[in-house]
Amino acid sequence: MEIPDQLIVTLLIGLLLAVLAQAILSYRAFYQHKDEVRNHVDAKSENIVKSIENWNIKNENCSIRIENISARLQSFEDKQERANKDIWNRADLMERRIQDDLSQLKKDILVLQTTSELLREIGLRGSDDTYLRQGGNR
Amino acid sequence: MPLSPEQLERMQYLLGKSQHTSLTPTEQNELRRYVVAEKPEAKDVTFETVVTLGLIIVGAYLVYKFIESTA
């Protein structure tokens, strides 16, 4: 039995069309998948960019807070230093005043000691004279 | 001065006596009474301190008498 040429040509054309259709479908599926992957990657990238932006904002806020804390700390240290100096100045002043008072007190005590010694000596002699004058025995 | 001249004279006698012999307890109390009359803070001090204060009081009295006599 002889296959007619027309049938062979028809089959070949059909086969060719089938291969072509398959190639087109494969090509289409490839690009569709490529787009899906691209969209997925874009979405992920966008999320990452947003996360980085949020992180940057948080980082900036943290930097501002750290700067504020640093400024407050510096201010506190300055105040502490001033208070420290003030306390030492007052302590020095009080020490000088106490030393002056002590010096004056020493002078006063010396004067009092000398005066009381003199009065005691006068009293001693006067009492002795009185005792002997009134008939007392040595 | 709270003490009279007679009391100061008696005080001098007692103080003079204490330099040569020991005073009787009555005399010690008398001397302490004179000193406390002049300085109430001396109420609870030792008898030695009473004698020292008494001598100073008598010394001041004698100086006062001397200045008064020369004035």
N, CA and C atoms of all chains as a GROMACS GRO file, in nm:
protein
  627
    1MET      N    1   0.084  -0.119   0.000
    1MET     CA    2   0.000   0.000   0.000
    1MET      C    3   0.088   0.124   0.000
    2GLU      N    4   0.059   0.207  -0.079
    2GLU     CA    5   0.144   0.327  -0.096
    2GLU      C    6   0.077   0.446  -0.028
    3ILE      N    7   0.161   0.514   0.056
    3ILE     CA    8   0.106   0.631   0.128
    3ILE      C    9   0.108   0.749   0.034
    4PRO      N   10  -0.004   0.814   0.032
    4PRO     CA   11  -0.009   0.925  -0.066
    4PRO      C   12   0.077   1.042  -0.018
    5ASP      N   13   0.140   1.109  -0.111
    5ASP     CA   14   0.229   1.223  -0.083
    5ASP      C   15   0.155   1.333  -0.007
    6GLN      N   16   0.033   1.348  -0.043
    6GLN     CA   17  -0.047   1.455   0.019
    6GLN      C   18  -0.060   1.433   0.170
    7LEU      N   19  -0.080   1.305   0.209
    7LEU     CA   20  -0.094   1.272   0.351
    7LEU      C   21   0.038   1.297   0.426
    8ILE      N   22   0.147   1.258   0.358
    8ILE     CA   23   0.279   1.280   0.420
    8ILE      C   24   0.304   1.428   0.441
    9VAL      N   25   0.272   1.504   0.339
    9VAL     CA   26   0.292   1.651   0.350
    9VAL      C   27   0.206   1.707   0.461
   10THR      N   28   0.083   1.658   0.467
   10THR     CA   29  -0.008   1.705   0.570
   10THR      C   30   0.044   1.670   0.708
   11LEU      N   31   0.091   1.546   0.724
   11LEU     CA   32   0.146   1.503   0.854
   11LEU      C   33   0.268   1.586   0.892
   12LEU      N   34   0.356   1.609   0.795
   12LEU     CA   35   0.478   1.688   0.822
   12LEU      C   36   0.442   1.830   0.866
   13ILE      N   37   0.344   1.885   0.792
   13ILE     CA   38   0.302   2.022   0.828
   13ILE      C   39   0.242   2.023   0.968
   14GLY      N   40   0.160   1.917   0.996
   14GLY     CA   41   0.099   1.907   1.130
   14GLY      C   42   0.205   1.895   1.237
   15LEU      N   43   0.304   1.808   1.208
   15LEU     CA   44   0.413   1.790   1.305
   15LEU      C   45   0.488   1.921   1.328
   16LEU      N   46   0.515   1.990   1.220
   16LEU     CA   47   0.586   2.118   1.225
   16LEU      C   48   0.507   2.220   1.307
   17LEU      N   49   0.375   2.218   1.282
   17LEU     CA   50   0.289   2.313   1.355
   17LEU      C   51   0.288   2.278   1.505
   18ALA      N   52   0.286   2.146   1.533
   18ALA     CA   53   0.284   2.104   1.673
   18ALA      C   54   0.412   2.146   1.744
   19VAL      N   55   0.528   2.125   1.675
   19VAL     CA   56   0.658   2.166   1.733
   19VAL      C   57   0.661   2.317   1.755
   20LEU      N   58   0.611   2.388   1.659
   20LEU     CA   59   0.609   2.534   1.667
   20LEU      C   60   0.521   2.582   1.784
   21ALA      N   61   0.403   2.514   1.793
   21ALA     CA   62   0.311   2.551   1.901
   21ALA      C   63   0.375   2.523   2.037
   22GLN      N   64   0.442   2.407   2.044
   22GLN     CA   65   0.509   2.371   2.170
   22GLN      C   66   0.616   2.474   2.204
   23ALA      N   67   0.693   2.516   2.102
   23ALA     CA   68   0.800   2.615   2.123
   23ALA      C   69   0.742   2.747   2.171
   24ILE      N   70   0.628   2.783   2.108
   24ILE     CA   71   0.565   2.910   2.148
   24ILE      C   72   0.515   2.902   2.293
   25LEU      N   73   0.455   2.788   2.327
   25LEU     CA   74   0.403   2.771   2.463
   25LEU      C   75   0.516   2.774   2.567
   26SER      N   76   0.624   2.703   2.528
   26SER     CA   77   0.739   2.701   2.620
   26SER      C   78   0.797   2.840   2.639
   27TYR      N   79   0.810   2.912   2.530
   27TYR     CA   80   0.863   3.048   2.535
   27TYR      C   81   0.777   3.137   2.624
   28ARG      N   82   0.642   3.121   2.601
   28ARG     CA   83   0.547   3.202   2.678
   28ARG      C   84   0.554   3.169   2.828
   29ALA      N   85   0.561   3.035   2.855
   29ALA     CA   86   0.568   2.993   2.995
   29ALA      C   87   0.696   3.043   3.061
   30PHE      N   88   0.806   3.040   2.984
   30PHE     CA   89   0.934   3.088   3.038
   30PHE      C   90   0.928   3.235   3.077
   31TYR      N   91   0.871   3.316   2.985
   31TYR     CA   92   0.865   3.460   3.014
   31TYR      C   93   0.766   3.493   3.127
   32GLN      N   94   0.657   3.409   3.131
   32GLN     CA   95   0.559   3.430   3.238
   32GLN      C   96   0.624   3.404   3.376
   33HIS      N   97   0.699   3.290   3.379
   33HIS     CA   98   0.767   3.257   3.504
   33HIS      C   99   0.872   3.364   3.539
   34LYS      N  100   0.940   3.410   3.431
   34LYS     CA  101   1.041   3.515   3.452
   34LYS      C  102   0.977   3.640   3.513
   35ASP      N  103   0.859   3.677   3.463
   35ASP     CA  104   0.791   3.796   3.517
   35ASP      C  105   0.750   3.776   3.663
   36GLU      N  106   0.702   3.651   3.690
   36GLU     CA  107   0.660   3.623   3.828
   36GLU      C  108   0.779   3.637   3.924
   37VAL      N  109   0.892   3.578   3.882
   37VAL     CA  110   1.013   3.586   3.964
   37VAL      C  111   1.056   3.731   3.981
   38ARG      N  112   1.049   3.804   3.868
   38ARG     CA  113   1.089   3.945   3.876
   38ARG      C  114   0.998   4.022   3.972
   39ASN      N  115   0.866   3.995   3.960
   39ASN     CA  116   0.774   4.064   4.051
   39ASN      C  117   0.801   4.029   4.197
   40HIS      N  118   0.826   3.899   4.217
   40HIS     CA  119   0.856   3.854   4.353
   40HIS      C  120   0.982   3.922   4.407
   41VAL      N  121   1.085   3.925   4.320
   41VAL     CA  122   1.213   3.988   4.360
   41VAL      C  123   1.192   4.137   4.384
   42ASP      N  124   1.109   4.200   4.299
   42ASP     CA  125   1.083   4.344   4.316
   42ASP      C  126   1.013   4.370   4.450
   43ALA      N  127   0.913   4.282   4.478
   43ALA     CA  128   0.840   4.299   4.605
   43ALA      C  129   0.935   4.284   4.723
   44LYS      N  130   1.018   4.180   4.714
   44LYS     CA  131   1.115   4.159   4.823
   44LYS      C  132   1.210   4.278   4.836
   45SER      N  133   1.257   4.325   4.720
   45SER     CA  134   1.349   4.439   4.720
   45SER      C  135   1.284   4.561   4.782
   46GLU      N  136   1.156   4.580   4.744
   46GLU     CA  137   1.085   4.695   4.799
   46GLU      C  138   1.072   4.684   4.951
   47ASN      N  139   1.040   4.562   4.997
   47ASN     CA  140   1.031   4.541   5.142
   47ASN      C  141   1.166   4.569   5.211
   48ILE      N  142   1.270   4.520   5.145
   48ILE     CA  143   1.405   4.541   5.203
   48ILE      C  144   1.437   4.690   5.209
   49VAL      N  145   1.402   4.761   5.099
   49VAL     CA  146   1.427   4.906   5.095
   49VAL      C  147   1.349   4.976   5.207
   50LYS      N  148   1.221   4.933   5.225
   50LYS     CA  149   1.141   4.994   5.332
   50LYS      C  150   1.201   4.964   5.469
   51SER      N  151   1.245   4.838   5.484
   51SER     CA  152   1.307   4.801   5.612
   51SER      C  153   1.432   4.884   5.638
   52ILE      N  154   1.511   4.901   5.531
   52ILE     CA  155   1.634   4.981   5.547
   52ILE      C  156   1.599   5.126   5.581
   53GLU      N  157   1.493   5.177   5.512
   53GLU     CA  158   1.452   5.315   5.542
   53GLU      C  159   1.406   5.328   5.688
   54ASN      N  160   1.324   5.230   5.732
   54ASN     CA  161   1.280   5.231   5.871
   54ASN      C  162   1.399   5.224   5.968
   55TRP      N  163   1.488   5.136   5.933
   55TRP     CA  164   1.607   5.119   6.017
   55TRP      C  165   1.688   5.250   6.023
   56ASN      N  166   1.698   5.314   5.904
   56ASN     CA  167   1.771   5.442   5.899
   56ASN      C  168   1.703   5.547   5.988
   57ILE      N  169   1.567   5.549   5.980
   57ILE     CA  170   1.493   5.647   6.063
   57ILE      C  171   1.515   5.618   6.211
   58LYS      N  172   1.505   5.486   6.245
   58LYS     CA  173   1.528   5.450   6.385
   58LYS      C  174   1.670   5.485   6.429
   59ASN      N  175   1.762   5.458   6.339
   59ASN     CA  176   1.904   5.487   6.368
   59ASN      C  177   1.924   5.637   6.391
   60GLU      N  178   1.855   5.716   6.305
   60GLU     CA  179   1.866   5.861   6.318
   60GLU      C  180   1.807   5.908   6.452
   61ASN      N  181   1.690   5.848   6.486
   61ASN     CA  182   1.628   5.881   6.616
   61ASN      C  183   1.721   5.846   6.732
   62CYS      N  184   1.780   5.727   6.718
   62CYS     CA  185   1.874   5.685   6.823
   62CYS      C  186   1.991   5.783   6.833
   63SER      N  187   2.041   5.826   6.717
   63SER     CA  188   2.154   5.921   6.717
   63SER      C  189   2.114   6.052   6.785
   64ILE      N  190   1.990   6.097   6.754
   64ILE     CA  191   1.941   6.221   6.816
   64ILE      C  192   1.931   6.204   6.967
   65ARG      N  193   1.876   6.088   7.009
   65ARG     CA  194   1.864   6.063   7.153
   65ARG      C  195   2.001   6.058   7.219
   66ILE      N  196   2.093   5.990   7.150
   66ILE     CA  197   2.229   5.980   7.207
   66ILE      C  198   2.291   6.119   7.220
   67GLU      N  199   2.269   6.203   7.117
   67GLU     CA  200   2.322   6.340   7.122
   67GLU      C  201   2.260   6.418   7.238
   68ASN      N  202   2.126   6.398   7.254
   68ASN     CA  203   2.060   6.467   7.366
   68ASN      C  204   2.115   6.421   7.500
   69ILE      N  205   2.128   6.289   7.513
   69ILE     CA  206   2.181   6.234   7.639
   69ILE      C  207   2.322   6.284   7.663
   70SER      N  208   2.400   6.286   7.554
   70SER     CA  209   2.539   6.334   7.567
   70SER      C  210   2.543   6.481   7.611
   71ALA      N  211   2.452   6.561   7.551
   71ALA     CA  212   2.446   6.704   7.588
   71ALA      C  213   2.406   6.720   7.734
   72ARG      N  214   2.305   6.639   7.776
   72ARG     CA  215   2.262   6.647   7.916
   72ARG      C  216   2.373   6.602   8.010
   73LEU      N  217   2.441   6.497   7.971
   73LEU     CA  218   2.552   6.446   8.052
   73LEU      C  219   2.661   6.552   8.066
   74GLN      N  220   2.691   6.617   7.952
   74GLN     CA  221   2.793   6.722   7.954
   74GLN      C  222   2.750   6.836   8.046
   75SER      N  223   2.620   6.872   8.034
   75SER     CA  224   2.567   6.980   8.118
   75SER      C  225   2.576   6.941   8.265
   76PHE      N  226   2.539   6.815   8.294
   76PHE     CA  227   2.546   6.766   8.433
   76PHE      C  228   2.690   6.768   8.484
   77GLU      N  229   2.783   6.726   8.396
   77GLU     CA  230   2.925   6.725   8.438
   77GLU      C  231   2.974   6.867   8.466
   78ASP      N  232   2.929   6.962   8.380
   78ASP     CA  233   2.968   7.102   8.402
   78ASP      C  234   2.915   7.153   8.535
   79LYS      N  235   2.784   7.119   8.559
   79LYS     CA  236   2.724   7.163   8.686
   79LYS      C  237   2.798   7.102   8.804
   80GLN      N  238   2.829   6.972   8.791
   80GLN     CA  239   2.899   6.903   8.899
   80GLN      C  240   3.036   6.967   8.925
   81GLU      N  241   3.103   7.000   8.815
   81GLU     CA  242   3.235   7.061   8.829
   81GLU      C  243   3.226   7.197   8.898
   82ARG      N  244   3.122   7.275   8.856
   82ARG     CA  245   3.103   7.407   8.919
   82ARG      C  246   3.072   7.392   9.068
   83ALA      N  247   2.981   7.293   9.098
   83ALA     CA  248   2.944   7.269   9.238
   83ALA      C  249   3.067   7.226   9.319
   84ASN      N  250   3.149   7.143   9.256
   84ASN     CA  251   3.271   7.095   9.322
   84ASN      C  252   3.364   7.212   9.355
   85LYS      N  253   3.382   7.299   9.254
   85LYS     CA  254   3.468   7.415   9.277
   85LYS      C  255   3.411   7.504   9.386
   86ASP      N  256   3.277   7.522   9.381
   86ASP     CA  257   3.210   7.607   9.480
   86ASP      C  258   3.230   7.551   9.620
   87ILE      N  259   3.213   7.420   9.633
   87ILE     CA  260   3.228   7.356   9.765
   87ILE      C  261   3.371   7.374   9.815
   88TRP      N  262   3.469   7.352   9.727
   88TRP     CA  263   3.609   7.367   9.770
   88TRP      C  264   3.640   7.512   9.807
   89ASN      N  265   3.584   7.606   9.728
   89ASN     CA  266   3.605   7.748   9.762
   89ASN      C  267   3.548   7.781   9.899
   90ARG      N  268   3.425   7.729   9.923
   90ARG     CA  269   3.362   7.755  10.052
   90ARG      C  270   3.443   7.689  10.165
   91ALA      N  271   3.489   7.566  10.138
   91ALA     CA  272   3.568   7.496  10.240
   91ALA      C  273   3.697   7.574  10.272
   92ASP      N  274   3.761   7.626  10.164
   92ASP     CA  275   3.883   7.706  10.185
   92ASP      C  276   3.853   7.831  10.266
   93LEU      N  277   3.740   7.896  10.230
   93LEU     CA  278   3.701   8.018  10.301
   93LEU      C  279   3.674   7.989  10.448
   94MET      N  280   3.600   7.879  10.473
   94MET     CA  281   3.569   7.842  10.612
   94MET      C  282   3.697   7.808  10.688
   95GLU      N  283   3.790   7.739  10.620
   95GLU     CA  284   3.916   7.703  10.685
   95GLU      C  285   3.993   7.829  10.724
   96ARG      N  286   3.996   7.928  10.630
   96ARG     CA  287   4.066   8.052  10.660
   96ARG      C  288   4.001   8.124  10.778
   97ARG      N  289   3.865   8.127  10.777
   97ARG     CA  290   3.794   8.194  10.887
   97ARG      C  291   3.821   8.124  11.020
   98ILE      N  292   3.817   7.990  11.016
   98ILE     CA  293   3.842   7.914  11.140
   98ILE      C  294   3.984   7.938  11.189
   99GLN      N  295   4.080   7.942  11.094
   99GLN     CA  296   4.218   7.968  11.133
   99GLN      C  297   4.232   8.108  11.195
  100ASP      N  298   4.164   8.206  11.133
  100ASP     CA  299   4.167   8.342  11.188
  100ASP      C  300   4.108   8.345  11.329
  101ASP      N  301   3.989   8.278  11.342
  101ASP     CA  302   3.923   8.273  11.474
  101ASP      C  303   4.012   8.205  11.576
  102LEU      N  304   4.075   8.095  11.532
  102LEU     CA  305   4.163   8.020  11.623
  102LEU      C  306   4.281   8.105  11.667
  103SER      N  307   4.336   8.179  11.571
  103SER     CA  308   4.449   8.266  11.602
  103SER      C  309   4.407   8.373  11.705
  104GLN      N  310   4.288   8.432  11.680
  104GLN     CA  311   4.236   8.534  11.772
  104GLN      C  312   4.210   8.473  11.909
  105LEU      N  313   4.154   8.350  11.908
  105LEU     CA  314   4.124   8.280  12.033
  105LEU      C  315   4.252   8.253  12.113
  106LYS      N  316   4.358   8.214  12.042
  106LYS     CA  317   4.487   8.188  12.109
  106LYS      C  318   4.538   8.315  12.175
  107LYS      N  319   4.525   8.428  12.103
  107LYS     CA  320   4.569   8.556  12.159
  107LYS      C  321   4.487   8.590  12.284
  108ASP      N  322   4.353   8.571  12.274
  108ASP     CA  323   4.266   8.601  12.387
  108ASP      C  324   4.301   8.514  12.507
  109ILE      N  325   4.325   8.384  12.479
  109ILE     CA  326   4.360   8.291  12.588
  109ILE      C  327   4.490   8.333  12.654
  110LEU      N  328   4.586   8.376  12.572
  110LEU     CA  329   4.715   8.419  12.627
  110LEU      C  330   4.697   8.541  12.719
  111VAL      N  331   4.615   8.635  12.672
  111VAL     CA  332   4.589   8.754  12.753
  111VAL      C  333   4.521   8.715  12.884
  112LEU      N  334   4.420   8.626  12.872
  112LEU     CA  335   4.348   8.582  12.992
  112LEU      C  336   4.439   8.506  13.088
  113GLN      N  337   4.525   8.420  13.031
  113GLN     CA  338   4.618   8.343  13.114
  113GLN      C  339   4.710   8.437  13.191
  114THR      N  340   4.764   8.534  13.117
  114THR     CA  341   4.858   8.629  13.180
  114THR      C  342   4.787   8.709  13.289
  115THR      N  343   4.666   8.757  13.257
  115THR     CA  344   4.590   8.837  13.355
  115THR      C  345   4.557   8.754  13.479
  116SER      N  346   4.508   8.631  13.455
  116SER     CA  347   4.468   8.547  13.570
  116SER      C  348   4.590   8.508  13.653
  117GLU      N  349   4.705   8.485  13.586
  117GLU     CA  350   4.828   8.452  13.660
  117GLU      C  351   4.867   8.569  13.750
  118LEU      N  352   4.861   8.692  13.693
  118LEU     CA  353   4.895   8.812  13.770
  118LEU      C  354   4.802   8.829  13.889
  119LEU      N  355   4.670   8.817  13.862
  119LEU     CA  356   4.570   8.833  13.969
  119LEU      C  357   4.588   8.725  14.075
  120ARG      N  358   4.619   8.603  14.031
  120ARG     CA  359   4.639   8.492  14.125
  120ARG      C  360   4.759   8.521  14.215
  121GLU      N  361   4.865   8.573  14.152
  121GLU     CA  362   4.987   8.604  14.229
  121GLU      C  363   4.958   8.715  14.332
  122ILE      N  364   4.886   8.818  14.288
  122ILE     CA  365   4.849   8.928  14.380
  122ILE      C  366   4.762   8.872  14.492
  123GLY      N  367   4.663   8.788  14.455
  123GLY     CA  368   4.575   8.728  14.553
  123GLY      C  369   4.650   8.642  14.652
  124LEU      N  370   4.749   8.568  14.601
  124LEU     CA  371   4.832   8.479  14.686
  124LEU      C  372   4.905   8.561  14.791
  125ARG      N  373   4.972   8.667  14.746
  125ARG     CA  374   5.048   8.751  14.840
  125ARG      C  375   4.954   8.822  14.939
  126GLY      N  376   4.846   8.878  14.888
  126GLY     CA  377   4.751   8.949  14.975
  126GLY      C  378   4.691   8.856  15.079
  127SER      N  379   4.653   8.735  15.038
  127SER     CA  380   4.593   8.639  15.130
  127SER      C  381   4.693   8.597  15.237
  128ASP      N  382   4.817   8.575  15.192
  128ASP     CA  383   4.923   8.537  15.287
  128ASP      C  384   4.943   8.646  15.391
  129ASP      N  385   4.949   8.771  15.345
  129ASP     CA  386   4.965   8.885  15.437
  129ASP      C  387   4.849   8.890  15.535
  130THR      N  388   4.727   8.877  15.484
  130THR     CA  389   4.608   8.884  15.568
  130THR      C  390   4.610   8.774  15.674
  131TYR      N  391   4.643   8.654  15.630
  131TYR     CA  392   4.647   8.539  15.722
  131TYR      C  393   4.748   8.563  15.834
  132LEU      N  394   4.868   8.609  15.797
  132LEU     CA  395   4.972   8.631  15.898
  132LEU      C  396   4.935   8.749  15.988
  133ARG      N  397   4.876   8.853  15.926
  133ARG     CA  398   4.838   8.971  16.003
  133ARG      C  399   4.731   8.938  16.108
  134GLN      N  400   4.646   8.843  16.075
  134GLN     CA  401   4.538   8.806  16.167
  134GLN      C  402   4.580   8.694  16.263
  135GLY      N  403   4.712   8.673  16.274
  135GLY     CA  404   4.762   8.580  16.375
  135GLY      C  405   4.780   8.438  16.327
  136GLY      N  406   4.780   8.418  16.199
  136GLY     CA  407   4.800   8.284  16.147
  136GLY      C  408   4.947   8.241  16.158
  137ASN      N  409   4.969   8.110  16.171
  137ASN     CA  410   5.106   8.058  16.181
  137ASN      C  411   5.153   8.008  16.047
  138ARG      N  412   5.286   8.022  16.024
  138ARG     CA  413   5.344   7.972  15.900
  138ARG      C  414   5.351   7.820  15.906
  139MET      N  415   3.016   9.405  14.326
  139MET     CA  416   3.055   9.271  14.373
  139MET      C  417   2.951   9.218  14.473
  140PRO      N  418   2.913   9.090  14.462
  140PRO     CA  419   2.815   9.036  14.557
  140PRO      C  420   2.872   9.020  14.697
  141LEU      N  421   3.003   9.006  14.707
  141LEU     CA  422   3.063   8.983  14.840
  141LEU      C  423   3.094   9.116  14.908
  142SER      N  424   3.072   9.118  15.040
  142SER     CA  425   3.102   9.240  15.117
  142SER      C  426   3.253   9.244  15.145
  143PRO      N  427   3.308   9.363  15.182
  143PRO     CA  428   3.451   9.371  15.214
  143PRO      C  429   3.490   9.277  15.328
  144GLU      N  430   3.400   9.258  15.422
  144GLU     CA  431   3.430   9.166  15.534
  144GLU      C  432   3.443   9.022  15.484
  145GLN      N  433   3.352   8.987  15.397
  145GLN     CA  434   3.356   8.850  15.342
  145GLN      C  435   3.484   8.830  15.259
  146LEU      N  436   3.523   8.933  15.184
  146LEU     CA  437   3.646   8.925  15.104
  146LEU      C  438   3.768   8.916  15.197
  147GLU      N  439   3.762   8.987  15.306
  147GLU     CA  440   3.871   8.981  15.405
  147GLU      C  441   3.882   8.839  15.462
  148ARG      N  442   3.765   8.780  15.494
  148ARG     CA  443   3.759   8.643  15.547
  148ARG      C  444   3.810   8.544  15.442
  149MET      N  445   3.774   8.571  15.319
  149MET     CA  446   3.819   8.486  15.209
  149MET      C  447   3.971   8.488  15.198
  150GLN      N  448   4.027   8.608  15.211
  150GLN     CA  449   4.174   8.622  15.206
  150GLN      C  450   4.239   8.542  15.317
  151TYR      N  451   4.178   8.550  15.434
  151TYR     CA  452   4.233   8.477  15.548
  151TYR      C  453   4.232   8.325  15.519
  152LEU      N  454   4.118   8.278  15.474
  152LEU     CA  455   4.106   8.133  15.446
  152LEU      C  456   4.203   8.089  15.337
  153LEU      N  457   4.216   8.172  15.235
  153LEU     CA  458   4.310   8.137  15.126
  153LEU      C  459   4.454   8.140  15.175
  154GLY      N  460   4.485   8.239  15.260
  154GLY     CA  461   4.620   8.245  15.317
  154GLY      C  462   4.647   8.124  15.404
  155LYS      N  463   4.546   8.085  15.480
  155LYS     CA  464   4.561   7.968  15.566
  155LYS      C  465   4.583   7.841  15.484
  156SER      N  466   4.510   7.832  15.372
  156SER     CA  467   4.522   7.711  15.289
  156SER      C  468   4.661   7.696  15.228
  157GLN      N  469   4.739   7.808  15.224
  157GLN     CA  470   4.876   7.799  15.172
  157GLN      C  471   4.971   7.738  15.275
  158HIS      N  472   4.935   7.744  15.403
  158HIS     CA  473   5.024   7.697  15.510
  158HIS      C  474   4.977   7.568  15.574
  159THR      N  475   4.845   7.551  15.584
  159THR     CA  476   4.791   7.430  15.646
  159THR      C  477   4.659   7.393  15.578
  160SER      N  478   4.614   7.273  15.604
  160SER     CA  479   4.490   7.233  15.537
  160SER      C  480   4.369   7.288  15.612
  161LEU      N  481   4.267   7.325  15.536
  161LEU     CA  482   4.146   7.382  15.595
  161LEU      C  483   4.054   7.271  15.645
  162THR      N  484   3.977   7.303  15.749
  162THR     CA  485   3.878   7.206  15.795
  162THR      C  486   3.765   7.200  15.692
  163PRO      N  487   3.686   7.092  15.693
  163PRO     CA  488   3.573   7.084  15.598
  163PRO      C  489   3.479   7.203  15.608
  164THR      N  490   3.457   7.254  15.727
  164THR     CA  491   3.369   7.371  15.742
  164THR      C  492   3.428   7.492  15.672
  165GLU      N  493   3.561   7.510  15.692
  165GLU     CA  494   3.628   7.624  15.627
  165GLU      C  495   3.628   7.608  15.474
  166GLN      N  496   3.647   7.484  15.430
  166GLN     CA  497   3.644   7.458  15.285
  166GLN      C  498   3.506   7.494  15.226
  167ASN      N  499   3.401   7.453  15.300
  167ASN     CA  500   3.265   7.485  15.253
  167ASN      C  501   3.241   7.636  15.252
  168GLU      N  502   3.295   7.703  15.355
  168GLU     CA  503   3.278   7.848  15.363
  168GLU      C  504   3.346   7.917  15.245
  169LEU      N  505   3.470   7.872  15.219
  169LEU     CA  506   3.544   7.930  15.106
  169LEU      C  507   3.471   7.903  14.974
  170ARG      N  508   3.422   7.782  14.959
  170ARG     CA  509   3.348   7.747  14.836
  170ARG      C  510   3.223   7.835  14.823
  171ARG      N  511   3.156   7.862  14.936
  171ARG     CA  512   3.036   7.944  14.933
  171ARG      C  513   3.067   8.086  14.882
  172TYR      N  514   3.181   8.140  14.928
  172TYR     CA  515   3.220   8.275  14.884
  172TYR      C  516   3.249   8.276  14.733
  173VAL      N  517   3.323   8.174  14.690
  173VAL     CA  518   3.360   8.169  14.546
  173VAL      C  519   3.235   8.150  14.460
  174VAL      N  520   3.143   8.061  14.504
  174VAL     CA  521   3.021   8.037  14.426
  174VAL      C  522   2.933   8.161  14.423
  175ALA      N  523   2.935   8.238  14.531
  175ALA     CA  524   2.858   8.363  14.532
  175ALA      C  525   2.907   8.457  14.423
  176GLU      N  526   3.038   8.452  14.399
  176GLU     CA  527   3.097   8.538  14.296
  176GLU      C  528   3.086   8.475  14.156
  177LYS      N  529   3.107   8.342  14.150
  177LYS     CA  530   3.100   8.269  14.022
  177LYS      C  531   3.012   8.145  14.040
  178PRO      N  532   2.884   8.154  14.012
  178PRO     CA  533   2.793   8.039  14.032
  178PRO      C  534   2.836   7.914  13.952
  179GLU      N  535   2.914   7.932  13.845
  179GLU     CA  536   2.957   7.816  13.766
  179GLU      C  537   3.052   7.726  13.845
  180ALA      N  538   3.109   7.778  13.955
  180ALA     CA  539   3.209   7.702  14.032
  180ALA      C  540   3.145   7.610  14.136
  181LYS      N  541   3.015   7.584  14.121
  181LYS     CA  542   2.941   7.507  14.222
  181LYS      C  543   2.995   7.365  14.239
  182ASP      N  544   3.029   7.300  14.127
  182ASP     CA  545   3.067   7.159  14.135
  182ASP      C  546   3.214   7.134  14.100
  183VAL      N  547   3.298   7.236  14.103
  183VAL     CA  548   3.440   7.217  14.067
  183VAL      C  549   3.517   7.164  14.189
  184THR      N  550   3.640   7.119  14.166
  184THR     CA  551   3.723   7.064  14.275
  184THR      C  552   3.766   7.178  14.368
  185PHE      N  553   3.813   7.137  14.487
  185PHE     CA  554   3.853   7.240  14.583
  185PHE      C  555   3.976   7.317  14.534
  186GLU      N  556   4.065   7.248  14.462
  186GLU     CA  557   4.184   7.317  14.405
  186GLU      C  558   4.140   7.430  14.312
  187THR      N  559   4.039   7.403  14.231
  187THR     CA  560   3.989   7.506  14.140
  187THR      C  561   3.924   7.620  14.218
  188VAL      N  562   3.856   7.583  14.327
  188VAL     CA  563   3.794   7.684  14.412
  188VAL      C  564   3.903   7.778  14.468
  189VAL      N  565   4.014   7.720  14.511
  189VAL     CA  566   4.125   7.801  14.565
  189VAL      C  567   4.181   7.893  14.456
  190THR      N  568   4.204   7.837  14.337
  190THR     CA  569   4.259   7.918  14.226
  190THR      C  570   4.164   8.035  14.193
  191LEU      N  571   4.033   8.003  14.179
  191LEU     CA  572   3.935   8.108  14.149
  191LEU      C  573   3.930   8.211  14.262
  192GLY      N  574   3.937   8.161  14.386
  192GLY     CA  575   3.936   8.253  14.500
  192GLY      C  576   4.054   8.347  14.498
  193LEU      N  577   4.171   8.295  14.466
  193LEU     CA  578   4.292   8.380  14.459
  193LEU      C  579   4.277   8.487  14.351
  194ILE      N  580   4.220   8.448  14.235
  194ILE     CA  581   4.200   8.545  14.126
  194ILE      C  582   4.100   8.653  14.170
  195ILE      N  583   3.991   8.610  14.238
  195ILE     CA  584   3.891   8.706  14.285
  195ILE      C  585   3.953   8.804  14.385
  196VAL      N  586   4.030   8.747  14.477
  196VAL     CA  587   4.096   8.831  14.578
  196VAL      C  588   4.198   8.925  14.512
  197GLY      N  589   4.272   8.873  14.413
  197GLY     CA  590   4.370   8.955  14.339
  197GLY      C  591   4.301   9.071  14.272
  198ALA      N  592   4.187   9.044  14.207
  198ALA     CA  593   4.112   9.151  14.140
  198ALA      C  594   4.062   9.253  14.241
  199TYR      N  595   4.017   9.203  14.357
  199TYR     CA  596   3.968   9.293  14.463
  199TYR      C  597   4.080   9.383  14.514
  200LEU      N  598   4.199   9.325  14.532
  200LEU     CA  599   4.313   9.403  14.581
  200LEU      C  600   4.355   9.509  14.479
  201VAL      N  601   4.355   9.473  14.351
  201VAL     CA  602   4.387   9.571  14.245
  201VAL      C  603   4.284   9.683  14.248
  202TYR      N  604   4.155   9.646  14.262
  202TYR     CA  605   4.047   9.745  14.268
  202TYR      C  606   4.069   9.840  14.387
  203LYS      N  607   4.104   9.779  14.505
  203LYS     CA  608   4.127   9.861  14.624
  203LYS      C  609   4.246   9.956  14.605
  204PHE      N  610   4.352   9.904  14.539
  204PHE     CA  611   4.472   9.986  14.515
  204PHE      C  612   4.440  10.104  14.424
  205ILE      N  613   4.367  10.076  14.315
  205ILE     CA  614   4.329  10.184  14.221
  205ILE      C  615   4.241  10.287  14.292
  206GLU      N  616   4.149  10.237  14.376
  206GLU     CA  617   4.058  10.326  14.448
  206GLU      C  618   4.135  10.416  14.546
  207SER      N  619   4.239  10.357  14.609
  207SER     CA  620   4.316  10.435  14.708
  207SER      C  621   4.403  10.540  14.641
  208THR      N  622   4.450  10.512  14.518
  208THR     CA  623   4.538  10.608  14.450
  208THR      C  624   4.459  10.714  14.373
  209ALA      N  625   4.330  10.689  14.353
  209ALA     CA  626   4.251  10.783  14.272
  209ALA      C  627   4.222  10.912  14.352
   0.00000   0.00000   0.00000
